Amino acid sequence: MGFGFFQSPNLKALMTSAPPHRSGGASGIVATARLLGQSIGAALVALCFNLSESHGSRFALGFGAVFAGVACIASFLRLLTKNPYAPPLKK
């Protein structure tokens, strides 16, 4: 849920703010951010299981829920601020 609420607007903001001739670089930034997030998430799950074998799954799900909530809040806060790099709206 957090990935869906955060990644979609984030991808749109990155791709629309980049000039067309730099879209390949913007796509690379998006892929790097996605893989970095997946790697950090996998490392945190492994850490949870390493710290507590009996409750590691509960800790991992708790961390996942917290990060999903933070991502949702960050995504919705983006709606309150105006993006200076966004193209002007057509009337």
N, CA and C atoms as a LAMMPS dump frame, in Angstrom:
ITEM: TIMESTEP
0
ITEM: NUMBER OF ATOMS
273
ITEM: BOX BOUNDS ff ff ff
-5.0000000000000000e+02 5.0000000000000000e+02
-5.0000000000000000e+02 5.0000000000000000e+02
-5.0000000000000000e+02 5.0000000000000000e+02
ITEM: ATOMS id mol type element x y z
1 1 1 N 0.841 -1.191 0
2 1 2 C 0 0 0
3 1 3 C 0.888 1.257 0
4 2 1 N 1.885 1.26 0.862
5 2 2 C 2.791 2.407 0.903
6 2 3 C 3.559 2.554 -0.395
7 3 1 N 3.974 1.425 -0.972
8 3 2 C 4.705 1.456 -2.241
9 3 3 C 3.816 2.038 -3.334
10 4 1 N 2.568 1.623 -3.378
11 4 2 C 1.654 2.118 -4.41
12 4 3 C 1.335 3.595 -4.259
13 5 1 N 1.125 4.042 -3.02
14 5 2 C 0.791 5.444 -2.798
15 5 3 C 1.99 6.365 -2.985
16 6 1 N 3.195 5.852 -2.757
17 6 2 C 4.368 6.7 -2.862
18 6 3 C 5.043 6.599 -4.225
19 7 1 N 5.203 5.383 -4.725
20 7 2 C 5.996 5.185 -5.927
21 7 3 C 5.34 5.794 -7.169
22 8 1 N 4.038 5.65 -7.31
23 8 2 C 3.37 6.186 -8.508
24 8 3 C 3.501 7.701 -8.629
25 9 1 N 3.153 8.479 -7.59
26 9 2 C 3.335 9.93 -7.71
27 9 3 C 4.804 10.329 -7.804
28 10 1 N 5.673 9.578 -7.13
29 10 2 C 7.087 9.883 -7.181
30 10 3 C 7.623 9.692 -8.603
31 11 1 N 7.231 8.611 -9.235
32 11 2 C 7.646 8.343 -10.609
33 11 3 C 7.132 9.426 -11.549
34 12 1 N 5.878 9.802 -11.386
35 12 2 C 5.308 10.842 -12.244
36 12 3 C 6.031 12.179 -12.047
37 13 1 N 6.306 12.534 -10.796
38 13 2 C 6.993 13.796 -10.521
39 13 3 C 8.399 13.804 -11.109
40 14 1 N 9.108 12.703 -10.976
41 14 2 C 10.468 12.642 -11.524
42 14 3 C 10.463 12.695 -13.046
43 15 1 N 9.578 11.934 -13.663
44 15 2 C 9.59 11.849 -15.119
45 15 3 C 9.063 13.126 -15.778
46 16 1 N 8.102 13.801 -15.163
47 16 2 C 7.578 15.03 -15.769
48 16 3 C 8.482 16.234 -15.518
49 17 1 N 9.301 16.173 -14.464
50 17 2 C 10.18 17.31 -14.198
51 17 3 C 11.467 17.245 -15.026
52 18 1 N 11.762 16.087 -15.588
53 18 2 C 12.976 15.955 -16.408
54 18 3 C 12.681 16.379 -17.844
55 19 1 N 13.612 17.074 -18.483
56 19 2 C 13.425 17.401 -19.896
57 19 3 C 13.394 16.117 -20.732
58 20 1 N 12.719 16.134 -21.872
59 20 2 C 12.588 14.916 -22.678
60 20 3 C 13.928 14.267 -23.046
61 21 1 N 14.953 15.074 -23.297
62 21 2 C 16.232 14.487 -23.679
63 21 3 C 16.962 13.851 -22.492
64 22 1 N 16.471 14.057 -21.278
65 22 2 C 17.071 13.465 -20.077
66 22 3 C 16.179 12.384 -19.464
67 23 1 N 15.189 11.906 -20.213
68 23 2 C 14.257 10.926 -19.657
69 23 3 C 14.947 9.603 -19.325
70 24 1 N 15.986 9.239 -20.06
71 24 2 C 16.727 8.021 -19.75
72 24 3 C 17.411 8.105 -18.393
73 25 1 N 18.012 9.254 -18.104
74 25 2 C 18.65 9.457 -16.797
75 25 3 C 17.634 9.459 -15.665
76 26 1 N 16.478 10.071 -15.903
77 26 2 C 15.422 10.093 -14.887
78 26 3 C 14.912 8.68 -14.621
79 27 1 N 14.779 7.885 -15.665
80 27 2 C 14.352 6.499 -15.502
81 27 3 C 15.389 5.702 -14.708
82 28 1 N 16.666 5.985 -14.922
83 28 2 C 17.714 5.332 -14.154
84 28 3 C 17.667 5.693 -12.683
85 29 1 N 17.358 6.952 -12.387
86 29 2 C 17.217 7.389 -10.988
87 29 3 C 16.059 6.65 -10.332
88 30 1 N 14.942 6.516 -11.042
89 30 2 C 13.777 5.816 -10.504
90 30 3 C 14.127 4.353 -10.208
91 31 1 N 14.799 3.695 -11.152
92 31 2 C 15.17 2.29 -10.954
93 31 3 C 16.149 2.13 -9.798
94 32 1 N 17.097 3.053 -9.687
95 32 2 C 18.068 2.994 -8.589
96 32 3 C 17.37 3.173 -7.241
97 33 1 N 16.449 4.121 -7.158
98 33 2 C 15.72 4.352 -5.907
99 33 3 C 14.881 3.128 -5.544
100 34 1 N 14.234 2.514 -6.521
101 34 2 C 13.413 1.334 -6.263
102 34 3 C 14.276 0.171 -5.748
103 35 1 N 15.395 -0.093 -6.408
104 35 2 C 16.256 -1.2 -5.987
105 35 3 C 16.914 -0.929 -4.637
106 36 1 N 17.257 0.317 -4.374
107 36 2 C 17.825 0.67 -3.082
108 36 3 C 16.8 0.433 -1.972
109 37 1 N 15.561 0.822 -2.215
110 37 2 C 14.5 0.586 -1.237
111 37 3 C 14.251 -0.889 -0.994
112 38 1 N 14.257 -1.689 -2.053
113 38 2 C 14.065 -3.131 -1.896
114 38 3 C 15.227 -3.755 -1.129
115 39 1 N 16.429 -3.312 -1.405
116 39 2 C 17.604 -3.867 -0.719
117 39 3 C 17.604 -3.504 0.761
118 40 1 N 17.28 -2.262 1.067
119 40 2 C 17.222 -1.849 2.474
120 40 3 C 16.107 -2.598 3.194
121 41 1 N 14.971 -2.777 2.524
122 41 2 C 13.868 -3.532 3.124
123 41 3 C 14.249 -4.97 3.418
124 42 1 N 14.915 -5.631 2.477
125 42 2 C 15.35 -7.012 2.701
126 42 3 C 16.362 -7.089 3.835
127 43 1 N 17.252 -6.109 3.917
128 43 2 C 18.24 -6.092 5.001
129 43 3 C 17.567 -5.893 6.358
130 44 1 N 16.542 -5.035 6.415
131 44 2 C 15.83 -4.823 7.679
132 44 3 C 15.061 -6.067 8.115
133 45 1 N 14.483 -6.787 7.161
134 45 2 C 13.782 -8.035 7.499
135 45 3 C 14.784 -9.053 8.032
136 46 1 N 15.937 -9.17 7.383
137 46 2 C 16.963 -10.096 7.872
138 46 3 C 17.439 -9.7 9.265
139 47 1 N 17.565 -8.392 9.514
140 47 2 C 17.957 -7.922 10.838
141 47 3 C 16.911 -8.289 11.888
142 48 1 N 15.633 -8.129 11.53
143 48 2 C 14.556 -8.474 12.466
144 48 3 C 14.615 -9.957 12.837
145 49 1 N 14.816 -10.831 11.848
146 49 2 C 14.9 -12.257 12.123
147 49 3 C 16.169 -12.605 12.898
148 50 1 N 17.229 -11.855 12.682
149 50 2 C 18.476 -12.116 13.398
150 50 3 C 18.365 -11.683 14.858
151 51 1 N 17.684 -10.586 15.128
152 51 2 C 17.563 -10.088 16.496
153 51 3 C 16.626 -10.939 17.341
154 52 1 N 15.568 -11.441 16.732
155 52 2 C 14.594 -12.233 17.483
156 52 3 C 14.053 -13.337 16.58
157 53 1 N 14.469 -14.551 16.843
158 53 2 C 14.02 -15.656 16.009
159 53 3 C 12.537 -15.954 16.208
160 54 1 N 12.043 -15.787 17.438
161 54 2 C 10.65 -16.138 17.703
162 54 3 C 9.671 -15.036 17.294
163 55 1 N 10.086 -13.769 17.36
164 55 2 C 9.186 -12.659 17.029
165 55 3 C 9.687 -11.84 15.845
166 56 1 N 10.6 -12.369 15.072
167 56 2 C 11.168 -11.632 13.946
168 56 3 C 10.134 -11.253 12.906
169 57 1 N 9.184 -12.154 12.656
170 57 2 C 8.164 -11.842 11.646
171 57 3 C 7.259 -10.703 12.117
172 58 1 N 6.962 -10.659 13.397
173 58 2 C 6.123 -9.568 13.926
174 58 3 C 6.864 -8.231 13.831
175 59 1 N 8.158 -8.246 14.164
176 59 2 C 8.946 -7.024 14.057
177 59 3 C 9.023 -6.554 12.604
178 60 1 N 9.242 -7.492 11.689
179 60 2 C 9.348 -7.135 10.265
180 60 3 C 8.035 -6.55 9.755
181 61 1 N 6.912 -7.166 10.122
182 61 2 C 5.615 -6.629 9.692
183 61 3 C 5.343 -5.266 10.33
184 62 1 N 5.759 -5.098 11.577
185 62 2 C 5.595 -3.798 12.24
186 62 3 C 6.4 -2.713 11.556
187 63 1 N 7.667 -3.028 11.238
188 63 2 C 8.493 -2.059 10.517
189 63 3 C 7.889 -1.745 9.151
190 64 1 N 7.39 -2.765 8.474
191 64 2 C 6.776 -2.562 7.159
192 64 3 C 5.564 -1.653 7.246
193 65 1 N 4.737 -1.868 8.27
194 65 2 C 3.552 -1.031 8.447
195 65 3 C 3.933 0.418 8.748
196 66 1 N 4.943 0.604 9.576
197 66 2 C 5.391 1.965 9.911
198 66 3 C 5.927 2.67 8.671
199 67 1 N 6.777 1.982 7.897
200 67 2 C 7.336 2.6 6.696
201 67 3 C 6.259 2.869 5.65
202 68 1 N 5.265 1.978 5.545
203 68 2 C 4.16 2.21 4.613
204 68 3 C 3.36 3.44 5.03
205 69 1 N 3.137 3.59 6.335
206 69 2 C 2.422 4.774 6.823
207 69 3 C 3.191 6.058 6.568
208 70 1 N 4.492 6.03 6.792
209 70 2 C 5.328 7.21 6.537
210 70 3 C 5.316 7.555 5.048
211 71 1 N 5.374 6.539 4.188
212 71 2 C 5.341 6.779 2.743
213 71 3 C 4.012 7.38 2.32
214 72 1 N 2.91 6.894 2.898
215 72 2 C 1.586 7.461 2.578
216 72 3 C 1.511 8.927 3
217 73 1 N 1.99 9.228 4.185
218 73 2 C 1.959 10.61 4.67
219 73 3 C 2.827 11.503 3.79
220 74 1 N 4.019 11.028 3.431
221 74 2 C 4.9 11.818 2.57
222 74 3 C 4.264 12.067 1.209
223 75 1 N 3.573 11.077 0.69
224 75 2 C 2.935 11.236 -0.605
225 75 3 C 1.781 12.231 -0.537
226 76 1 N 0.979 12.159 0.51
227 76 2 C -0.138 13.084 0.628
228 76 3 C 0.319 14.501 0.956
229 77 1 N 1.435 14.661 1.667
230 77 2 C 1.971 15.993 1.933
231 77 3 C 2.44 16.676 0.657
232 78 1 N 2.821 15.878 -0.313
233 78 2 C 3.252 16.418 -1.593
234 78 3 C 2.115 17.179 -2.285
235 79 1 N 0.873 16.783 -2.01
236 79 2 C -0.27 17.462 -2.615
237 79 3 C -0.465 18.872 -2.047
238 80 1 N 0.047 19.109 -0.847
239 80 2 C -0.139 20.415 -0.205
240 80 3 C 0.858 21.46 -0.687
241 81 1 N 1.963 21.024 -1.262
242 81 2 C 2.969 21.97 -1.736
243 81 3 C 2.943 22.027 -3.255
244 82 1 N 3.292 23.17 -3.787
245 82 2 C 3.324 23.343 -5.229
246 82 3 C 4.72 22.994 -5.742
247 83 1 N 4.756 22.176 -6.77
248 83 2 C 6.026 21.77 -7.368
249 83 3 C 6.503 22.873 -8.315
250 84 1 N 7.644 23.521 -8.04
251 84 2 C 8.113 24.595 -8.925
252 84 3 C 8.568 24.079 -10.282
253 85 1 N 8.819 22.776 -10.397
254 85 2 C 9.299 22.214 -11.65
255 85 3 C 8.183 21.642 -12.524
256 86 1 N 6.966 21.621 -12.005
257 86 2 C 5.847 21.061 -12.751
258 86 3 C 5.474 22.014 -13.898
259 87 1 N 5.066 21.451 -15.029
260 87 2 C 4.644 22.322 -16.123
261 87 3 C 3.366 23.068 -15.743
262 88 1 N 3.167 24.27 -16.291
263 88 2 C 1.966 25.028 -15.934
264 88 3 C 0.704 24.319 -16.454
265 89 1 N -0.375 24.498 -15.705
266 89 2 C -1.646 23.907 -16.103
267 89 3 C -2.243 24.653 -17.288
268 90 1 N -2.803 23.894 -18.213
269 90 2 C -3.456 24.515 -19.363
270 90 3 C -4.882 24.863 -19.01
271 91 1 N -5.319 26.021 -19.446
272 91 2 C -6.687 26.458 -19.138
273 91 3 C -7.556 26.353 -20.373
